[in-house]
Every structure is written in structure tokens, then in C-alpha cells.
Amino acid sequence: MGNRRGSLPPRSGSIRARVTLTVAALSVLLVGVIAAGLCLLIRNRVETDIFNETSRVASEWIGSMRPGHIPPPAPTARVPLVQLTDSRGRVVLGDPVAGWRPLSAVRPASGNRFQDVTECSGDRCVMLTAARVPSLQAAEIWRGEPHYVYAGTDQPPSLRGHRLELLAGASGALLAVLWTWTTWRAAGRVLRPITVIGQRMSEITAHDLSMRVPQPRGRDEIARLARTANQTLDRLESAVAQQRHFAAVVSHELKSPLTGLRTGLEEALLYPEIDAREAIARSLPVAERLQRIIDELLAFARLRNAPCASEPLDLGALVRAEVAARGGEIPVYARTEPGLRVLGSRVQLASVVTNLLVNAQRHATSRVDVTAEPVGGQALVTVLDDGDGIAEEDRERVFEPFVRLDAARRLDPGGSGLGLALCRAIAVAHEGSLRIEESPRGARFVLRLPLLAAVAPGPASGVGQHGRAASGSTAA
């Protein structure tokens, strides 16, 4: 049996723990450096002060010595130990506190008369300055025999052993623990809203998108995260509601023709006296309407889920071509300006213009006017008919899928109600817009698309004709 390598578990760990461990490590390092530096600073400062005082006492006593007269030592409260020894290490004169044993065996040379040393014997340590009496002075007093003065004091308890280091280490450890605990509490307080947001997000399901995450006050990153999450949930709820509504409307729109188609076919099967060819002929228009609805639904879905293939094109030329292809009893008059360069799909934009023209001719009384011109960095295509127009409260409804007003049902009973919805979806996919705006007569559809480059106004060209009817167009 071959060896099998088990999969490694994914790395995990809370942000709070990682932040706390990082701060703990940094605090230990920082506190250690600070404690070591503080110990060195304190030890150096105390030793410097003590040795300065011992050097002063030794210098003053040496300075008071005269031939034939050596004054007694003058110890101070800070320097109670003072001695004078000869070259053989015998105590010549000293303070009773210092005793008759030499404090040190250090013999400074003539070139370096003062030496600071620490002498330890058993549990006692003495910090002292060993000073050599100047040679000229020793020659006058002791016929040149070297003599030495020792001035010192017991080492302070704080400098004995490693007490100072232990005290600094304990203080540093307490500070590091306090710092780490504070970081743990602060990180928990900061991350608590994120935990609450995560718990609330886990409770939200596709069946209930009405819940929202709690939004903290302020303008920090967590507050912005909560606001962004709630805005995303708002958009998601709106999209799901639209999708459910769209699915319900599609089901309703497809149910009626399917029911009629099935009824006609079942009658042909149940009743032999019904001519089968006649039943099939009656069913074909229903099947064609179903196919048209499905094709437009697929086009609508593709626009919402995939970007369109774009190319630079002349929108004015495209409008003139679509107007020239129109026929029917209602004439279409076009006025376009050259050089309207936009980026988009020729097929999709042509279908938008065709749908708007078909819709306008269906509702117009005597004429349809089309204009294409640059306005403020945008290409503006306006389709205006002289019909009854559209009420203001219905000007947005007509762009919803399967919404058909009474006039549309009367003039085009076989329509699907997807034409204008598809037109707006194409306009939005091209980063433009399609709206119904105010007009003195009829309905005025305005398509706006971003211009590809700066356009200079040129001479207008007019087209008016009764061309052949366009095929495959739909209108709401």
C-alpha cells in the first residue's frame, strides 16, 4: 500500500488573536529594550554620583596633608569609609568605621592617580576611589614612599547582585501584560461590530432578504462596511424581487398562448370531424407569438447578463438607414447631423431605432419626426409622433417587461410587451438612457448615448419617404 499524504488543514485564527499576539511580541521586545536601557542608565548614574563623591573626599584629604601634619580623615554621610595606606598595604591613618584592614589592594600608578573600583568580600561590596598621593607631596612627607588614599561607601542595595535588573524586568513584564490585555480588549471592542455583522449575514437567506446588518455610528471603516453591506442587500433584494416578478409575469404571458395552442391541438385529436390542417393553421400564429416572446426574452436576458460587442459607428447614418427602410401609411421625416460617432453594437442600436419607429408609426396620426444631434457630449436621438401621447404616470411603466397600455393592446393585439423594455435595456448596456419626455403633441422618445469624440455641428440632412416596411420589429 502506497503512502498517502493527508491534506493540510487550512490556516485559521481570529484577527483579534493575531493582533494581540503581534502586539504582545512587539511589547515584550520594546519593554525589554527599554528595561535594559533603563537599568544601564540608572546603574551608570548612581555609580557616577558615588564615584564623584568618593573622588572629592579623597582629593580634599590629600590636599590638606602637610609635612609634619596629616589631619585626620573627614568622612561624610555619603562616604563614611576613608583610609591612608603606605606602599606595603598597611593602614597609616583611617576612620574607625573603615577599620584597620585596607579597603583595597589597588595601587594606582603615577600617571593615573585615581581609580574607581568595587571591592566585594563575602556579602559586602564597597564602591571606592583609590587615589595616589602626588610624588612631590609624598617626597616631602614620607621621603618619596608612595602612599594611597581610599575613600568609599557600601554599595547601594539596588546595585547589589541583579536586583535592579529583576525589578526592571518585573515592571516591564507587568507593563507588557497590561499592554497585551488592553490590546485584547480594544481589538475585541473594535471587532465586535464585525462579528455581529457576520452573524446577521449568516441569518439572511434567499427566502428573506429584508434583514439588514446593524450599522454603527461614525465614519470609520466598519461603519462604511456596514453601510456598503446594507446597500448591497438593498440592491440584492430589489434584484431578487424584480426577478421573481419577471418570472411570474413571464409565466403568465406564456401560459395563455400555450393553453390556447394545447386546446386547439387537443380538439383536433378528440374530434375527428375537425380538419387537422385547419387546426394546425390556426395554431401556427400562436406558436409564432410564443417564439417571438421567447426570442425577445433571450435577448433581454443576454443584455442583462453579458456585455454587448461594441464598435465605433455613425449613429446619424444608422438612423437615416433605418428611416429609409420604413414604409407604411405614416411618413417618417428625419433630420440628422453628420459625425455622430458612438461606441456600440450596430445590430442592437438598429433594433432600438426600428422599435421606436414602429411604435411611433403605430400611434401617430399623420407623421413621425426623427432627429439625431449632439448635445452636451451626448448623441441625442428623438422620435416624435403626433398621436395621443402617453400619460405622465405611464411614462415609466411602458418600459417594464410585458406592460402594455390599452392603446397598445388595441392597435397591436399580438404584441409581446417586451419591445420598449428591450430598447431601454440596450440603451443602459451602452451607458446611455431612453426616456419619454415632455412634448407639445404626441409621445417624444429620447435616446441618449455618449459620444465617442468631440462632434462639431454640421449641416443638417433631411429624409422623408415611404420606404418598404421593416421586418422583425416589435413595439410595446
N, C-alpha and C positions, 0 to 999 in steps of 0.2 A: 504494500500500500504506500503510495507516494505521500510525501509531506504536504500538508495543506496549510497555506498561510491564512490566518484569520484576518478579517478586516479590522483595521484600527478604529476605535471609537472616535467620533468627531470631537474636536476640541470644544470645550464648553467652559462656562464660567460667567458669573454676572459681572456687569460693568462696575457695580459697587465694590465687589471683592477685588477686581483688578486695580481699580483706582486706589483703594485702601492699601493694598499690598505695595503698589508703586510708591505711594506717599510714605508708607512705613519704612521702606528701604531707603528712600531719599532722606527721611528724617533721621534714621539711625546714622547714615553716613554724615549728614550735616552736623548732627549733635555730637558725633564722635570727633569730628574735626574741631568744632567749637570747644568741646571739653578739653581736648588735648592742648589746643592753643591757650585756653584759659588757665590750665594747670601750669604750663610753661611760663605764662605771663605772671601769675601770682607767685610762683616759686622764685622767679628771677627778681621780681620786685622786692619780695621780703628779704632775700639774700643780699641784694644790693643795699637795702637800707641798713641791715645789720652790719655788713662789712664796712660800710661808710662810717658807721658809728664806732666800730672797733678800731678802724684806722685812725680816726680822730683822737680817741682816747690814748692810743699808743704814741701817736705823734706828739701830743701835748705833754705826755710824761717824759718822753725823750728830750723834748725841747726845754724842760725845766731842770734837767740834770746839769750840775756844775762840778768842776774838780773840787773834791773835798766835801761836796754836799750833794747827796742824792735824796731828793724828797720822797716821802712815802707815796705809794700809788694812790691815785684818786679815782676809784671805780665809780660808776654811775648806776642808776637803776637798770638801765638797759645793758650795761657792760659791767657786770659785777666781778668778773674774773680778770685780774691783772697780775703779771709776774715779770721779773727780770732774772735772766739766767746767764751764766758765763759760757765759755766755749766748751766746757766739759759737761754741760747739761745740768749743773747744779743751780738751784733756785737761790739767788742772791738776796732778793727782796721781793715780797709779794703780799697780796691781800690775804687775810686769813681765810676768806671764803674760797680762794683758789687753792689753798693748801701748799705743801712743800714738795709736791711732786710736779715736775714740769708738765705743762698742759700739752706740749707738742715737742716732737724731735725735729721739726723743720728748721733748717738753718739757711735763711735767705742769703744769697751772695751779695757782694758789694755793688754789683751792677744792677741788682733788682732787690732793693731793700725791703719791700713789702710783699707778702704773700698771704692770700686768703685761703684758708683750708678749713675742713670739717674733720674733727678727730672724734672717733667713736671707740668707746671702751665698754663692752657689755651692753647694757641697755641705755647708756648715756652717750649722747653726742653733743660736742661743743663746736660752735662756729667761732673761729678766732682769726685774728690777723697777727702773723709773725713778722716783726719789724726788727731789722738790724740797726744797731746804733751806728751812726756815721763813723768812719775810720778815724777822722781827725779828732772827733769828740772822744772816741774810745782811747786814742793815744794819750789825750790829756788826763783822762780819768783813770784808766786801767793800764797805762803804758802799752797801748796797742792791742791788748787782748780783746777779741770780739765778744760783744755781749748782745743779748737778744731780748726784746720785749714781746710778751704775748698778752693780748687783750681779747677777751671773748665772752661768750654767753651761751647758755644752754640752747640747743636747737628748739625752736617752737614746736609744739605738738603737731601743728598742721603740716609740718615738713617732715616729720618722722615717718620712716617707712613709706607706705603708699597711701596714707590717709587722705591726702589731698586728691590723689587720682581716684580713689574709691568714692569719695564724696562727690567729685565732679561726675564720675560715671553713673552713680545712683541718681543724681539730679538730671543728668542727660537722659537716662533711661526713663525716668518719670515723665520728662518733657516729651520724649518720643512716644510713649504710651498715650499721653494726653492728646498729642497731636494726631496720632492714628485714630483714637476714639472719636475725636472731633471730626476728622475726615469721614469716618464711617457714618456718623450721624448726619453730617452735612450732605454726603452723597446719597444717603437714603432719603433725606428730605427733598433733594433735588430730583431724584429719580422716581419718587413716589407717584407723581402725576403720570409718568410714562407707564408705570406698572398698571395704574388704573385705566389708562387708555388702552393698553394691551388686553386687559381683562374685558373691557367693554367691547373692543373689536372682536374678541373671540365669541361674544354672545350674539353678534349680528349675523344673521343668516339671510339667504336669498328670499326666504318667505316673509321676513320682517326687516325692512331696511329703514324703518322710521327712527330707530335708536341712534343717538349721537354720543360722541365721547365728551366727557367733561372738559370744559375749556378754562384753563387757569387765567387769572388776570395778568396783565402786563404785556410786554412786547418781546419777551425773551424767546429763545429757540423752541422751548417746549410749548409756549403759548402759540407760536406760529405753527408748530407741528399739529397741535390740536385743531387750530382753525383750518389748516390745509386738509386734515383728515375729515373734518365735518363738511368742508366744501366738496371733497371727493365723494363723500357719502351722499351729499345732495345731488351731485351730478349722476351718481350711480342709481340712486332711487328714481330720479327723473328718467334716466335711460331705460331702466327696467320697466317703469310704468308705461313709457311710450312703446316699448317692445311688446308688452302684454296687450296694450290697446291695439297696436298694429296687428298682432296675431289674431285678436278677437275680430277686428274689422275684416281682415283677410279671410278668416274662416266664414264670416257672414256673407262676404261678397262672393266667395267661391261656392257656398252652399246652394244658393238659388239656381245658378245655371247648371250645376251638377245634378240637382234634383230634377230640373226640367229635362235635362238630357237623359237621365235614367228613366224618367217616366215615359218619355217618348219611345225609348228602346224597349221597355217592358210592355208597352201597349202593342208594339209591333210583334212581340213574341206571343202575347196572350191572345190576341185577336187575329186569326188568320185572314179575315176579310180586309185588314189594313194592308195597303201596298207597302212592302218593305223599302222599295226605293224612295217612295214618297216620305216614309218615316225617317230614312237616312238623310234625305234632302232637308227635312225640317230640323234635323239635329245638327247639321253642319254649321249653321250660323252660331249656334250655342257653343259648339266646340271651338270655333274661331274666336269667339269672345273670351272663352277660357284661355286659349293660347295667348291672346293679346294681353290679358291680365297677368298671366304667369311670366311672359316675356318682360313686361314692364316691372313686375316685382323683382325679377332677377337683376334687371338694370338698376333698379333702385337700391337693391342690396349691395351690388358691386360698388356703386358710388359711395355708400356709407362705410364700406369695409376696405376699399383699396383705392389708392390714388390714381388719378387719370393720367394717361400718357399725353404729355404736352409737347407742343411745337410752336414756334413763332408763326403767327398768321395775321392777315389783314382782315380785321373784323368788318370794316366797311365793305370790302369786296365780298365777304361771305354773306352779309345782309343783302347786298344787291343781287347776288346769285340766287338766294332763297326767294326774294321778292319776284325775280324774273320767272321762277319756276311755278309761281302761284297762278291759279286760274279761278274760275267761279264767277258768279254774278256780281260780287262786290269787288270793285277795283282797289288795288293797293298802290299807294304813292309813296315813294321812298326819297329821302334826301340824306345823303351821306357825305362825309368829308374824308379825303384820302389820308392814308398813312396812319390809320388806327391800328397800331401793332400791339397785339396782346399775346400772351403765352397760354395755350390751351389745346384742347382736343377739338379738331375740326368737326368730327362727326357729332360729338356731344353738343357743341355750341350751335351747329346747324340744326340739330333736333330741337334745341331751345327756341331758336328763331322760328322754325317751322310750326312748333306747337303754339307759340304766341300768335303767329299769323292766322293759323286755322281757327283758334279760339276767337280772335278779333273778327274775322270774316263771318263766323257763325253768329255773332251777336251784333254786328254792325247793321246800320240801316242803309247807308249809301256809299260809304267809303272807309278806308283804313289808311292812316298815315304812319309812316315809319321813318325815324331819324336815327342817325349814328354820328356822334360828335364827341370831341374831347372836352372834358370839364374837370378842372382841378386835378390833373394827374390820373383821371379815370376815363375809360371809354363808356359813353352813355348811349344805350340803345333804347329808344322809346317806341312802343307800339300803342297807337291810339285809335279807337273806333268811335263811331258816332251813335252807338246804341244806347240802351237804357242805363248802362253803368252798373256798378256794384255798390251796395250799401256799405257804409263805413264799418259797421260791426262785422261784416262778412269778408273784409279785405284780407284778413289773415287766415280765416277758416278755409278759403278756397285753396290754400297751399297745403292743407293737410291731406294725407292719403285717403281716397275714397269719399271725400266730401264733395258733394255735387248739389248745387243750388237748384231751385225749381226751374229757372230758365234753362240751365244746362240739361236737366232731365227732359225738358220739353223739346229742345232743339236737337239733342243728341241722345236718344234713348239708349243706344248701345254703348255709350261711353263707359270707361272704367273708373274715372275719378282719380287717375294717377298722373295725368299729364302735367298739371301745374306743380304737383309735388315733386315730380321728376325734374322739372325745369329748375325749381329752387335748389334742389339737391345738387344739380350740375353747377349752378352759379356759386354755391357755397364751396363746392370742391375746387372751383377756380379762384377761390379767395375773393369772390365778389358777392353780389346780393341781387335779389329780384323782389320787387315790391310793387304794390298798386298805390299810386299817388294821386293827389287831387287833380282834377281836370274840369274845365267848364262843361264838357259833354262826354258821354260815354265812359269807357274804362281806359285808364292810362297805365300800362305796364312798363316799368323802368328796370332795365338790366344794367348793372354797373360792374365793370371789370377793370382791374388795374392795368394801366398802360405799360407796355414793355420798355418804351423810351419816350423822351420828350417829343410831343407832337405839335407841329406848327399848323395853325388853321389855314386851310386852303380853299379853293373854290368848290362850292357845293355842286353835286351832280344829281339830277332828279331822274327818277324812273317811274313811269306809270303804265301799267299794262294789265291785260287779262291773259296771263300765261296758262299753261296746262296745269291741271290740279296735281298737287304733291301727293305722293302715296305713302302710306305707313305712318301718318301723323295722328296724334291724339290730342284732345283738349278736354279740360275739365268743364 
